[in-house]
Amino acid sequence: MKITRLSLWHIPLTSHQTYHMAGGKTCDTVESAVLRIETDEGVAGWGEVCPIPHYLPAYARGVGPVLTELAPVLLGADPVGPEALMDRADAFLQGHVYAKSALDIALWDITGKVAGLPLYSLLGGRQSSDMPLYHSITCVEPDEMARIAAGTHNQGIRQFQVKLGASGDWQTDVERLTKVREAVGPGPLVYGDWNCGATSLDATRVGRAVAHLDVMLEQPCATIADCARVRAATGLPIKLDENAHDTASLLEGHERGCMDAVAIKLSKFGGLSASRVARDLCLHLGAKMCIEDTWGSDITTAALLHLAASTPPARLLNTCDLSGYVGPRLASDGPVRKNGRIAPPDAPGLGINPDAKQLGQPDLVLE
């Protein structure tokens, strides 16, 4: 089997509710890069990456140039067994892991289809029939955040990510965490996420003020060292996100004692292949994991759910139905949440069928 064509689309995904984060970062309509790899045997694979602006060193329009640069390596190559081809791609062009994430997902989709198996069977075997979801609450007024939390709690969600830092004062962040904690009651997991937007001083003040509430803090500061400082000063568990993106950063977070939990996002690491390595390292290190991606629709959602389903449930903190936050849906058979949980597709490969007619004409074709 050989790769004969790569087609790339840029699809605007609009959030059902404008998403506010620290430092003035917002998500309303974000462009997603959708990739289809075709082969000489008629088997095609789909990949997707949707970078959030100002969040990580990635942008949707960077995918096309990376694919164009890699075309000599990809066209004519055997797509089955993604790691081998991804190793060749990395040797030919270093970095640009976000763009390679879409490529790697599409290669896994082909591999699963050729094997006649859903991807969770190839990523370690299915360990969960379904997985717990968290709901991310946009950083708005505390009372509105509490209302959102209560509504999703009624839908079965038991884990809540509370965005912090958008108002620029630590006292309001204390109020946000306090009111969400009160809205969902004792038991559910509540954690406040600054997306690197706090100083260690402000994060420590917030953490000490809410330490009696049973909460976790996520990525308060821009460095692992400062996150570790907050962990030591507050005694609260820490979840790393932006700082955790490769083997070295995972080891540093563990060594500094500030990686009680960690976000394994496909596009941070470079797709399913690299994320599986990160997942397995975290199993060794002892961190609980949120397996997800930065943003996206049905393709990336299906991919991350396969990795989550093949992860020991005791070590899976939660996962995410990204496609449930945005429109349009790109595949009518994409997974959906039910009673606060979600399951991966069972068909071979990713197990979904994106609507090519809805995508229209591709922006880039390489053959």
C-alpha positions as YAML, in Angstrom:
chain: A
units: angstrom
residues:
- id: 1
  name: MET
  ca: [0.00, 0.00, 0.00]
- id: 2
  name: LYS
  ca: [1.24, 3.48, -0.90]
- id: 3
  name: ILE
  ca: [0.14, 7.02, -0.14]
- id: 4
  name: THR
  ca: [-1.05, 8.69, -3.33]
- id: 5
  name: ARG
  ca: [-2.70, 11.96, -2.23]
- id: 6
  name: LEU
  ca: [-2.96, 14.33, 0.70]
- id: 7
  name: SER
  ca: [-5.88, 16.78, 0.87]
- id: 8
  name: LEU
  ca: [-6.17, 19.58, 3.42]
- id: 9
  name: TRP
  ca: [-9.16, 21.71, 4.42]
- id: 10
  name: HIS
  ca: [-9.43, 24.67, 6.79]
- id: 11
  name: ILE
  ca: [-12.77, 24.54, 8.61]
- id: 12
  name: PRO
  ca: [-14.03, 27.25, 11.00]
- id: 13
  name: LEU
  ca: [-15.36, 25.75, 14.23]
- id: 14
  name: THR
  ca: [-17.57, 28.04, 16.31]
- id: 15
  name: SER
  ca: [-17.89, 27.55, 20.04]
- id: 16
  name: HIS
  ca: [-21.45, 27.31, 21.35]
- id: 17
  name: GLN
  ca: [-20.37, 29.83, 24.00]
- id: 18
  name: THR
  ca: [-17.46, 32.25, 23.75]
- id: 19
  name: TYR
  ca: [-14.62, 30.79, 25.76]
- id: 20
  name: HIS
  ca: [-12.66, 33.16, 28.02]
- id: 21
  name: MET
  ca: [-9.28, 32.39, 29.60]
- id: 22
  name: ALA
  ca: [-6.59, 34.30, 31.48]
- id: 23
  name: GLY
  ca: [-4.50, 36.92, 29.74]
- id: 24
  name: GLY
  ca: [-7.30, 38.00, 27.39]
- id: 25
  name: LYS
  ca: [-7.30, 34.72, 25.48]
- id: 26
  name: THR
  ca: [-10.66, 33.89, 23.94]
- id: 27
  name: CYS
  ca: [-12.11, 31.21, 21.68]
- id: 28
  name: ASP
  ca: [-15.13, 32.01, 19.56]
- id: 29
  name: THR
  ca: [-14.52, 30.81, 16.00]
- id: 30
  name: VAL
  ca: [-11.28, 28.87, 15.56]
- id: 31
  name: GLU
  ca: [-9.91, 27.37, 12.36]
- id: 32
  name: SER
  ca: [-9.33, 23.62, 12.26]
- id: 33
  name: ALA
  ca: [-7.04, 21.87, 9.78]
- id: 34
  name: VAL
  ca: [-8.57, 18.64, 8.44]
- id: 35
  name: LEU
  ca: [-6.42, 16.16, 6.54]
- id: 36
  name: ARG
  ca: [-7.32, 13.18, 4.35]
- id: 37
  name: ILE
  ca: [-4.65, 10.71, 3.23]
- id: 38
  name: GLU
  ca: [-5.57, 8.50, 0.26]
- id: 39
  name: THR
  ca: [-3.83, 5.31, -0.85]
- id: 40
  name: ASP
  ca: [-3.49, 3.25, -4.02]
- id: 41
  name: GLU
  ca: [-5.72, 0.56, -2.48]
- id: 42
  name: GLY
  ca: [-8.67, 2.85, -1.86]
- id: 43
  name: VAL
  ca: [-8.22, 3.09, 1.92]
- id: 44
  name: ALA
  ca: [-8.28, 6.66, 3.24]
- id: 45
  name: GLY
  ca: [-7.45, 8.07, 6.66]
- id: 46
  name: TRP
  ca: [-8.54, 11.27, 8.39]
- id: 47
  name: GLY
  ca: [-6.64, 13.56, 10.73]
- id: 48
  name: GLU
  ca: [-7.31, 16.92, 12.37]
- id: 49
  name: VAL
  ca: [-5.56, 19.56, 14.41]
- id: 50
  name: CYS
  ca: [-7.19, 22.72, 15.75]
- id: 51
  name: PRO
  ca: [-4.76, 25.07, 17.54]
- id: 52
  name: ILE
  ca: [-6.22, 27.68, 19.88]
- id: 53
  name: PRO
  ca: [-4.81, 31.15, 19.10]
- id: 54
  name: HIS
  ca: [-2.16, 32.41, 21.57]
- id: 55
  name: TYR
  ca: [-2.24, 29.11, 23.47]
- id: 56
  name: LEU
  ca: [0.68, 27.03, 22.16]
- id: 57
  name: PRO
  ca: [3.28, 27.50, 19.38]
- id: 58
  name: ALA
  ca: [0.89, 26.29, 16.68]
- id: 59
  name: TYR
  ca: [-1.45, 27.71, 14.05]
- id: 60
  name: ALA
  ca: [-3.81, 26.06, 11.60]
- id: 61
  name: ARG
  ca: [-2.31, 27.66, 8.49]
- id: 62
  name: GLY
  ca: [1.07, 26.19, 9.38]
- id: 63
  name: VAL
  ca: [-0.12, 22.66, 8.59]
- id: 64
  name: GLY
  ca: [-0.11, 23.10, 4.81]
- id: 65
  name: PRO
  ca: [3.52, 24.24, 4.51]
- id: 66
  name: VAL
  ca: [4.64, 21.38, 6.75]
- id: 67
  name: LEU
  ca: [2.81, 18.83, 4.61]
- id: 68
  name: THR
  ca: [4.25, 20.39, 1.46]
- id: 69
  name: GLU
  ca: [7.76, 20.12, 2.91]
- id: 70
  name: LEU
  ca: [7.14, 16.51, 3.90]
- id: 71
  name: ALA
  ca: [5.52, 15.47, 0.61]
- id: 72
  name: PRO
  ca: [8.70, 13.80, -0.74]
- id: 73
  name: VAL
  ca: [8.76, 11.58, 2.35]
- id: 74
  name: LEU
  ca: [5.04, 10.86, 2.46]
- id: 75
  name: LEU
  ca: [3.96, 10.33, -1.14]
- id: 76
  name: GLY
  ca: [4.65, 6.76, -2.18]
- id: 77
  name: ALA
  ca: [5.32, 5.64, 1.40]
- id: 78
  name: ASP
  ca: [3.55, 2.80, 3.18]
- id: 79
  name: PRO
  ca: [1.09, 4.34, 5.69]
- id: 80
  name: VAL
  ca: [0.58, 1.19, 7.77]
- id: 81
  name: GLY
  ca: [2.45, 1.26, 11.07]
- id: 82
  name: PRO
  ca: [2.54, 5.01, 11.76]
- id: 83
  name: GLU
  ca: [5.63, 5.11, 13.99]
- id: 84
  name: ALA
  ca: [8.01, 4.14, 11.18]
- id: 85
  name: LEU
  ca: [6.82, 6.82, 8.80]
- id: 86
  name: MET
  ca: [6.62, 9.43, 11.56]
- id: 87
  name: ASP
  ca: [10.25, 8.67, 12.45]
- id: 88
  name: ARG
  ca: [11.21, 9.35, 8.85]
- id: 89
  name: ALA
  ca: [9.17, 12.56, 8.85]
- id: 90
  name: ASP
  ca: [10.89, 13.73, 12.06]
- id: 91
  name: ALA
  ca: [14.31, 13.03, 10.57]
- id: 92
  name: PHE
  ca: [13.40, 15.00, 7.45]
- id: 93
  name: LEU
  ca: [11.78, 17.95, 9.25]
- id: 94
  name: GLN
  ca: [12.30, 18.53, 12.95]
- id: 95
  name: GLY
  ca: [9.61, 20.02, 15.16]
- id: 96
  name: HIS
  ca: [6.20, 21.28, 14.01]
- id: 97
  name: VAL
  ca: [4.59, 18.59, 16.14]
- id: 98
  name: TYR
  ca: [1.11, 20.12, 15.95]
- id: 99
  name: ALA
  ca: [1.05, 19.72, 12.17]
- id: 100
  name: LYS
  ca: [2.42, 16.20, 12.45]
- id: 101
  name: SER
  ca: [-0.39, 15.38, 14.88]
- id: 102
  name: ALA
  ca: [-2.98, 15.51, 12.09]
- id: 103
  name: LEU
  ca: [-0.70, 13.41, 9.90]
- id: 104
  name: ASP
  ca: [-0.13, 10.79, 12.58]
- id: 105
  name: ILE
  ca: [-3.85, 10.49, 13.37]
- id: 106
  name: ALA
  ca: [-4.64, 9.91, 9.69]
- id: 107
  name: LEU
  ca: [-1.96, 7.21, 9.46]
- id: 108
  name: TRP
  ca: [-3.42, 5.45, 12.49]
- id: 109
  name: ASP
  ca: [-6.88, 5.65, 10.90]
- id: 110
  name: ILE
  ca: [-5.55, 3.83, 7.81]
- id: 111
  name: THR
  ca: [-3.69, 1.29, 9.92]
- id: 112
  name: GLY
  ca: [-6.80, 0.45, 11.93]
- id: 113
  name: LYS
  ca: [-8.90, 0.08, 8.79]
- id: 114
  name: VAL
  ca: [-6.34, -2.24, 7.19]
- id: 115
  name: ALA
  ca: [-6.22, -4.30, 10.39]
- id: 116
  name: GLY
  ca: [-10.01, -4.29, 10.65]
- id: 117
  name: LEU
  ca: [-9.73, -3.08, 14.26]
- id: 118
  name: PRO
  ca: [-10.75, 0.05, 16.20]
- id: 119
  name: LEU
  ca: [-7.74, 2.04, 17.26]
- id: 120
  name: TYR
  ca: [-8.16, 1.30, 20.96]
- id: 121
  name: SER
  ca: [-7.33, -2.33, 20.12]
- id: 122
  name: LEU
  ca: [-4.00, -1.20, 18.64]
- id: 123
  name: LEU
  ca: [-3.14, 1.34, 21.36]
- id: 124
  name: GLY
  ca: [-3.15, -1.10, 24.26]
- id: 125
  name: GLY
  ca: [-6.54, -2.80, 24.20]
- id: 126
  name: ARG
  ca: [-9.84, -1.51, 25.47]
- id: 127
  name: GLN
  ca: [-9.84, -1.02, 29.23]
- id: 128
  name: SER
  ca: [-13.05, 1.03, 29.66]
- id: 129
  name: SER
  ca: [-16.48, 0.75, 28.09]
- id: 130
  name: ASP
  ca: [-16.81, 4.50, 28.55]
- id: 131
  name: MET
  ca: [-14.85, 7.26, 30.26]
- id: 132
  name: PRO
  ca: [-15.64, 10.19, 32.56]
- id: 133
  name: LEU
  ca: [-15.84, 13.65, 31.04]
- id: 134
  name: TYR
  ca: [-14.95, 16.97, 32.53]
- id: 135
  name: HIS
  ca: [-16.73, 20.19, 31.61]
- id: 136
  name: SER
  ca: [-14.67, 23.32, 31.03]
- id: 137
  name: ILE
  ca: [-16.38, 26.45, 32.38]
- id: 138
  name: THR
  ca: [-15.54, 29.70, 30.62]
- id: 139
  name: CYS
  ca: [-14.10, 32.45, 32.82]
- id: 140
  name: VAL
  ca: [-17.00, 34.85, 33.29]
- id: 141
  name: GLU
  ca: [-18.80, 36.20, 36.36]
- id: 142
  name: PRO
  ca: [-18.74, 33.79, 39.34]
- id: 143
  name: ASP
  ca: [-22.53, 33.43, 39.57]
- id: 144
  name: GLU
  ca: [-22.78, 32.54, 35.87]
- id: 145
  name: MET
  ca: [-20.00, 29.99, 36.23]
- id: 146
  name: ALA
  ca: [-21.85, 28.43, 39.15]
- id: 147
  name: ARG
  ca: [-25.01, 28.27, 37.03]
- id: 148
  name: ILE
  ca: [-23.13, 26.50, 34.23]
- id: 149
  name: ALA
  ca: [-21.63, 24.05, 36.72]
- id: 150
  name: ALA
  ca: [-25.01, 23.22, 38.21]
- id: 151
  name: GLY
  ca: [-26.53, 22.67, 34.76]
- id: 152
  name: THR
  ca: [-23.81, 20.29, 33.60]
- id: 153
  name: HIS
  ca: [-23.89, 18.53, 36.98]
- id: 154
  name: ASN
  ca: [-27.54, 17.78, 36.29]
- id: 155
  name: GLN
  ca: [-26.42, 16.19, 32.99]
- id: 156
  name: GLY
  ca: [-24.16, 13.73, 34.82]
- id: 157
  name: ILE
  ca: [-20.82, 15.59, 34.73]
- id: 158
  name: ARG
  ca: [-18.77, 15.11, 37.89]
- id: 159
  name: GLN
  ca: [-15.54, 16.89, 36.98]
- id: 160
  name: PHE
  ca: [-15.33, 20.63, 36.44]
- id: 161
  name: GLN
  ca: [-12.50, 22.76, 35.08]
- id: 162
  name: VAL
  ca: [-13.00, 26.35, 36.26]
- id: 163
  name: LYS
  ca: [-11.19, 28.87, 34.07]
- id: 164
  name: LEU
  ca: [-9.51, 31.61, 36.09]
- id: 165
  name: GLY
  ca: [-7.64, 34.85, 35.59]
- id: 166
  name: ALA
  ca: [-9.75, 36.69, 33.02]
- id: 167
  name: SER
  ca: [-10.65, 39.51, 35.40]
- id: 168
  name: GLY
  ca: [-7.08, 40.04, 36.58]
- id: 169
  name: ASP
  ca: [-7.70, 39.95, 40.34]
- id: 170
  name: TRP
  ca: [-7.12, 36.97, 42.59]
- id: 171
  name: GLN
  ca: [-10.13, 37.67, 44.85]
- id: 172
  name: THR
  ca: [-12.60, 37.06, 42.01]
- id: 173
  name: ASP
  ca: [-10.85, 33.79, 41.23]
- id: 174
  name: VAL
  ca: [-11.41, 32.75, 44.85]
- id: 175
  name: GLU
  ca: [-15.10, 33.57, 44.40]
- id: 176
  name: ARG
  ca: [-15.24, 31.56, 41.16]
- id: 177
  name: LEU
  ca: [-13.84, 28.44, 42.75]
- id: 178
  name: THR
  ca: [-15.93, 28.85, 45.89]
- id: 179
  name: LYS
  ca: [-19.23, 29.27, 44.06]
- id: 180
  name: VAL
  ca: [-18.62, 26.40, 41.64]
- id: 181
  name: ARG
  ca: [-17.65, 24.16, 44.55]
- id: 182
  name: GLU
  ca: [-20.89, 25.12, 46.32]
- id: 183
  name: ALA
  ca: [-22.96, 24.61, 43.16]
- id: 184
  name: VAL
  ca: [-21.84, 21.02, 42.61]
- id: 185
  name: GLY
  ca: [-21.58, 19.99, 46.26]
- id: 186
  name: PRO
  ca: [-19.04, 17.68, 47.89]
- id: 187
  name: GLY
  ca: [-17.57, 14.83, 45.89]
- id: 188
  name: PRO
  ca: [-17.14, 16.07, 42.31]
- id: 189
  name: LEU
  ca: [-13.68, 17.13, 41.20]
- id: 190
  name: VAL
  ca: [-13.24, 20.89, 40.83]
- id: 191
  name: TYR
  ca: [-10.04, 22.47, 39.57]
- id: 192
  name: GLY
  ca: [-9.08, 26.01, 38.67]
- id: 193
  name: ASP
  ca: [-7.12, 26.60, 35.47]
- id: 194
  name: TRP
  ca: [-5.11, 29.76, 34.75]
- id: 195
  name: ASN
  ca: [-3.55, 28.53, 31.47]
- id: 196
  name: CYS
  ca: [-0.18, 29.94, 32.62]
- id: 197
  name: GLY
  ca: [-1.79, 33.30, 33.38]
- id: 198
  name: ALA
  ca: [-1.00, 33.78, 37.08]
- id: 199
  name: THR
  ca: [2.06, 34.82, 39.02]
- id: 200
  name: SER
  ca: [3.15, 32.43, 41.73]
- id: 201
  name: LEU
  ca: [2.12, 35.06, 44.29]
- id: 202
  name: ASP
  ca: [-1.46, 35.43, 43.04]
- id: 203
  name: ALA
  ca: [-1.90, 31.68, 42.52]
- id: 204
  name: THR
  ca: [-0.63, 31.06, 46.05]
- id: 205
  name: ARG
  ca: [-3.05, 33.60, 47.50]
- id: 206
  name: VAL
  ca: [-5.94, 31.94, 45.66]
- id: 207
  name: GLY
  ca: [-4.80, 28.47, 46.65]
- id: 208
  name: ARG
  ca: [-4.48, 29.30, 50.33]
- id: 209
  name: ALA
  ca: [-7.90, 30.97, 50.32]
- id: 210
  name: VAL
  ca: [-9.64, 27.89, 48.87]
- id: 211
  name: ALA
  ca: [-7.50, 25.15, 50.43]
- id: 212
  name: HIS
  ca: [-10.42, 24.09, 52.65]
- id: 213
  name: LEU
  ca: [-12.67, 23.44, 49.63]
- id: 214
  name: ASP
  ca: [-11.08, 20.28, 48.17]
- id: 215
  name: VAL
  ca: [-9.90, 21.69, 44.85]
- id: 216
  name: MET
  ca: [-7.00, 21.18, 42.47]
- id: 217
  name: LEU
  ca: [-5.04, 23.85, 40.59]
- id: 218
  name: GLU
  ca: [-4.15, 23.58, 36.91]
- id: 219
  name: GLN
  ca: [-1.15, 25.22, 35.24]
- id: 220
  name: PRO
  ca: [-1.17, 28.42, 37.32]
- id: 221
  name: CYS
  ca: [2.16, 29.73, 36.03]
- id: 222
  name: ALA
  ca: [4.20, 29.76, 32.85]
- id: 223
  name: THR
  ca: [7.02, 27.53, 34.14]
- id: 224
  name: ILE
  ca: [7.22, 24.20, 35.92]
- id: 225
  name: ALA
  ca: [9.43, 25.82, 38.56]
- id: 226
  name: ASP
  ca: [6.76, 28.38, 39.46]
- id: 227
  name: CYS
  ca: [4.03, 25.71, 39.44]
- id: 228
  name: ALA
  ca: [6.15, 23.71, 41.88]
- id: 229
  name: ARG
  ca: [6.48, 26.81, 44.06]
- id: 230
  name: VAL
  ca: [2.67, 27.14, 44.18]
- id: 231
  name: ARG
  ca: [2.33, 23.43, 44.98]
- id: 232
  name: ALA
  ca: [4.73, 23.76, 47.91]
- id: 233
  name: ALA
  ca: [3.15, 26.97, 49.23]
- id: 234
  name: THR
  ca: [-0.49, 25.84, 49.06]
- id: 235
  name: GLY
  ca: [-0.34, 22.08, 49.58]
- id: 236
  name: LEU
  ca: [-2.88, 21.71, 46.79]
- id: 237
  name: PRO
  ca: [-2.45, 19.14, 44.01]
- id: 238
  name: ILE
  ca: [-1.37, 20.50, 40.63]
- id: 239
  name: LYS
  ca: [-2.29, 19.50, 37.12]
- id: 240
  name: LEU
  ca: [0.19, 20.44, 34.39]
- id: 241
  name: ASP
  ca: [-0.96, 21.29, 30.87]
- id: 242
  name: GLU
  ca: [0.98, 23.71, 28.67]
- id: 243
  name: ASN
  ca: [4.32, 22.86, 30.29]
- id: 244
  name: ALA
  ca: [3.88, 19.11, 29.70]
- id: 245
  name: HIS
  ca: [4.63, 18.44, 26.04]
- id: 246
  name: ASP
  ca: [7.45, 15.88, 25.78]
- id: 247
  name: THR
  ca: [9.39, 13.29, 27.77]
- id: 248
  name: ALA
  ca: [11.75, 15.82, 29.33]
- id: 249
  name: SER
  ca: [8.94, 18.08, 30.59]
- id: 250
  name: LEU
  ca: [7.02, 15.13, 32.04]
- id: 251
  name: LEU
  ca: [10.13, 14.00, 33.91]
- id: 252
  name: GLU
  ca: [10.77, 17.54, 35.19]
- id: 253
  name: GLY
  ca: [7.19, 17.94, 36.42]
- id: 254
  name: HIS
  ca: [7.45, 14.63, 38.25]
- id: 255
  name: GLU
  ca: [10.85, 15.41, 39.76]
- id: 256
  name: ARG
  ca: [9.67, 18.81, 41.02]
- id: 257
  name: GLY
  ca: [6.62, 17.22, 42.62]
- id: 258
  name: CYS
  ca: [4.01, 19.30, 40.80]
- id: 259
  name: MET
  ca: [2.52, 16.76, 38.40]
- id: 260
  name: ASP
  ca: [-0.26, 15.11, 40.37]
- id: 261
  name: ALA
  ca: [-2.22, 15.14, 37.12]
- id: 262
  name: VAL
  ca: [-1.31, 16.05, 33.56]
- id: 263
  name: ALA
  ca: [-3.04, 16.87, 30.27]
- id: 264
  name: ILE
  ca: [-1.93, 14.58, 27.46]
- id: 265
  name: LYS
  ca: [-3.05, 16.57, 24.42]
- id: 266
  name: LEU
  ca: [-2.43, 14.95, 21.06]
- id: 267
  name: SER
  ca: [-1.25, 18.08, 19.26]
- id: 268
  name: LYS
  ca: [1.21, 19.01, 22.04]
- id: 269
  name: PHE
  ca: [3.06, 15.74, 21.60]
- id: 270
  name: GLY
  ca: [2.62, 15.15, 17.87]
- id: 271
  name: GLY
  ca: [-0.30, 12.76, 17.50]
- id: 272
  name: LEU
  ca: [-1.32, 9.36, 18.80]
- id: 273
  name: SER
  ca: [2.11, 7.76, 18.45]
- id: 274
  name: ALA
  ca: [3.92, 10.25, 20.68]
- id: 275
  name: SER
  ca: [0.94, 10.63, 23.03]
- id: 276
  name: ARG
  ca: [0.89, 6.88, 23.62]
- id: 277
  name: VAL
  ca: [4.55, 7.07, 24.67]
- id: 278
  name: ALA
  ca: [3.68, 9.96, 27.02]
- id: 279
  name: ARG
  ca: [0.71, 8.00, 28.39]
- id: 280
  name: ASP
  ca: [2.89, 4.99, 29.14]
- id: 281
  name: LEU
  ca: [5.55, 7.13, 30.81]
- id: 282
  name: CYS
  ca: [2.89, 8.70, 33.04]
- id: 283
  name: LEU
  ca: [1.70, 5.21, 34.00]
- id: 284
  name: HIS
  ca: [5.23, 4.63, 35.28]
- id: 285
  name: LEU
  ca: [5.52, 8.04, 36.98]
- id: 286
  name: GLY
  ca: [2.19, 7.76, 38.77]
- id: 287
  name: ALA
  ca: [0.40, 10.83, 37.41]
- id: 288
  name: LYS
  ca: [-3.29, 10.71, 36.58]
- id: 289
  name: MET
  ca: [-4.08, 11.84, 33.06]
- id: 290
  name: CYS
  ca: [-6.59, 13.90, 31.18]
- id: 291
  name: ILE
  ca: [-6.40, 12.59, 27.62]
- id: 292
  name: GLU
  ca: [-7.64, 15.20, 25.17]
- id: 293
  name: ASP
  ca: [-6.51, 17.78, 22.61]
- id: 294
  name: THR
  ca: [-6.43, 21.56, 22.36]
- id: 295
  name: TRP
  ca: [-9.63, 21.98, 20.32]
- id: 296
  name: GLY
  ca: [-11.31, 20.31, 17.38]
- id: 297
  name: SER
  ca: [-14.29, 18.43, 16.05]
- id: 298
  name: ASP
  ca: [-15.22, 14.77, 15.53]
- id: 299
  name: ILE
  ca: [-11.91, 13.56, 14.07]
- id: 300
  name: THR
  ca: [-9.62, 14.61, 16.90]
- id: 301
  name: THR
  ca: [-12.32, 13.72, 19.43]
- id: 302
  name: ALA
  ca: [-12.51, 10.17, 18.12]
- id: 303
  name: ALA
  ca: [-8.71, 9.88, 18.15]
- id: 304
  name: LEU
  ca: [-8.28, 10.99, 21.75]
- id: 305
  name: LEU
  ca: [-11.13, 8.74, 22.92]
- id: 306
  name: HIS
  ca: [-9.40, 5.68, 21.51]
- id: 307
  name: LEU
  ca: [-6.26, 6.51, 23.51]
- id: 308
  name: ALA
  ca: [-8.34, 7.20, 26.61]
- id: 309
  name: ALA
  ca: [-10.23, 3.91, 26.29]
- id: 310
  name: SER
  ca: [-6.94, 1.98, 26.15]
- id: 311
  name: THR
  ca: [-5.67, 3.64, 29.34]
- id: 312
  name: PRO
  ca: [-6.12, 1.92, 32.74]
- id: 313
  name: PRO
  ca: [-9.24, 3.57, 34.23]
- id: 314
  name: ALA
  ca: [-7.61, 4.04, 37.63]
- id: 315
  name: ARG
  ca: [-5.07, 6.32, 35.99]
- id: 316
  name: LEU
  ca: [-7.43, 8.19, 33.67]
- id: 317
  name: LEU
  ca: [-8.54, 11.39, 35.36]
- id: 318
  name: ASN
  ca: [-10.95, 12.27, 32.56]
- id: 319
  name: THR
  ca: [-11.29, 12.91, 28.85]
- id: 320
  name: CYS
  ca: [-13.06, 15.46, 26.65]
- id: 321
  name: ASP
  ca: [-15.74, 15.59, 23.97]
- id: 322
  name: LEU
  ca: [-14.27, 18.52, 22.07]
- id: 323
  name: SER
  ca: [-16.82, 18.21, 19.28]
- id: 324
  name: GLY
  ca: [-19.56, 18.81, 21.83]
- id: 325
  name: TYR
  ca: [-18.31, 22.35, 22.41]
- id: 326
  name: VAL
  ca: [-18.30, 23.49, 18.78]
- id: 327
  name: GLY
  ca: [-20.14, 23.40, 15.47]
- id: 328
  name: PRO
  ca: [-20.45, 22.22, 12.85]
- id: 329
  name: ARG
  ca: [-20.09, 18.51, 13.46]
- id: 330
  name: LEU
  ca: [-17.90, 16.99, 10.74]
- id: 331
  name: ALA
  ca: [-19.14, 13.41, 11.11]
- id: 332
  name: SER
  ca: [-22.73, 12.44, 11.87]
- id: 333
  name: ASP
  ca: [-21.51, 9.21, 13.49]
- id: 334
  name: GLY
  ca: [-19.10, 10.98, 15.85]
- id: 335
  name: PRO
  ca: [-19.19, 10.13, 19.57]
- id: 336
  name: VAL
  ca: [-21.45, 12.10, 21.93]
- id: 337
  name: ARG
  ca: [-21.61, 12.42, 25.70]
- id: 338
  name: LYS
  ca: [-24.20, 10.49, 27.70]
- id: 339
  name: ASN
  ca: [-24.76, 10.90, 31.44]
- id: 340
  name: GLY
  ca: [-21.41, 12.60, 31.87]
- id: 341
  name: ARG
  ca: [-19.45, 9.89, 30.08]
- id: 342
  name: ILE
  ca: [-18.41, 9.09, 26.53]
- id: 343
  name: ALA
  ca: [-17.27, 6.04, 24.55]
- id: 344
  name: PRO
  ca: [-15.05, 5.69, 21.48]
- id: 345
  name: PRO
  ca: [-16.44, 4.42, 18.16]
- id: 346
  name: ASP
  ca: [-16.22, 0.67, 17.60]
- id: 347
  name: ALA
  ca: [-15.71, 0.57, 13.81]
- id: 348
  name: PRO
  ca: [-12.20, 0.02, 12.39]
- id: 349
  name: GLY
  ca: [-9.73, 2.87, 12.55]
- id: 350
  name: LEU
  ca: [-11.10, 6.05, 14.04]
- id: 351
  name: GLY
  ca: [-14.54, 4.59, 13.46]
- id: 352
  name: ILE
  ca: [-16.12, 7.72, 12.01]
- id: 353
  name: ASN
  ca: [-16.97, 8.93, 8.51]
- id: 354
  name: PRO
  ca: [-16.43, 12.67, 7.98]
- id: 355
  name: ASP
  ca: [-18.77, 14.26, 5.45]
- id: 356
  name: ALA
  ca: [-16.56, 15.13, 2.47]
- id: 357
  name: LYS
  ca: [-19.41, 17.06, 0.83]
- id: 358
  name: GLN
  ca: [-19.70, 19.30, 3.87]
- id: 359
  name: LEU
  ca: [-15.98, 20.04, 3.68]
- id: 360
  name: GLY
  ca: [-16.16, 21.19, 0.07]
- id: 361
  name: GLN
  ca: [-13.09, 21.59, -2.10]
- id: 362
  name: PRO
  ca: [-9.75, 21.17, -0.34]
- id: 363
  name: ASP
  ca: [-7.43, 24.14, 0.06]
- id: 364
  name: LEU
  ca: [-4.36, 22.04, -0.67]
- id: 365
  name: VAL
  ca: [-3.85, 18.83, -2.65]
- id: 366
  name: LEU
  ca: [-0.49, 17.06, -2.82]
- id: 367
  name: GLU
  ca: [-0.01, 14.08, -5.14]
...
